[in-house]
Amino acid sequence: MSDLSQININTPISILNALNKNSLMESLGIEYVEVGEDFVIGKMPVDKRTIQPMGILSGGASLAFAETLGGLGSSLLVDNEKFSAVGAQLSANHVGMAVNGYVKGEARLVHQGKKTHVWNIDITNEEGKLVSTARLTNMIIEIKK
């Protein structure tokens, strides 16, 4: 299990990507590209790890990608020694497709409360066309020591 206790908005991308070692994120090839105060941008390959039998990006892979980006975003906004950000609800509409290359995901913070964060995540193909749009609610829970 990765140690998230020391990450914050200033953590270098290389360290954030290293946290994905030996996880679903590594298995799917998800990489973080850029982070800011209210956004996280990443990319994920469209290949044998992420496609469905018809040869297009799997909706399940898109959901995993969306939750990964929004989850990191919330983790960067809280004191990870005291709180943990955990997914509470995720929904998406798959409105397009990707068949090769990479998809880009852009998570944008919609609401930052004390106990919940809400993120919108848009996933686009290499042509910039929308593939999926998702909404993620993360619960911010206190870590009991």
WOTA-V470735 format. One record per backbone hydrogen bond with DSSP energy under -1.0 kcal/mol. CO is the residue of the C=O (numbers start at 1). NH is the residue of the N-H. Records with the same first field share a line. If there is no record, write none. Layout:
CO: NH / NH
This chain:
4: 7
8: 11
12: 16
13: 17
14: 18
15: 19
17: 20
18: 21
23: 27
24: 28
25: 30
31: 43
34: 41
38: 109
39: 36
40: 107
41: 33 / 34
42: 105
43: 31
44: 103
47: 50 / 51
50: 58
52: 55
56: 52
58: 62
59: 63
60: 64
61: 65
62: 66
63: 67
64: 68
65: 69
66: 70
67: 71
68: 72
69: 73
70: 74
71: 75
72: 76
74: 77
78: 80
79: 82 / 83
82: 143
84: 141
86: 139
89: 137
91: 135
93: 133
98: 57
101: 46
103: 44
104: 124
105: 42
106: 122
107: 40
108: 120
111: 118
115: 140
116: 113
117: 138
118: 110 / 111
119: 136
120: 108
121: 134
122: 106
123: 131 / 132
124: 104
125: 128
129: 125
131: 95 / 96
132: 123
133: 93
134: 121
135: 91
136: 119
137: 88 / 89
138: 117
139: 86
141: 84
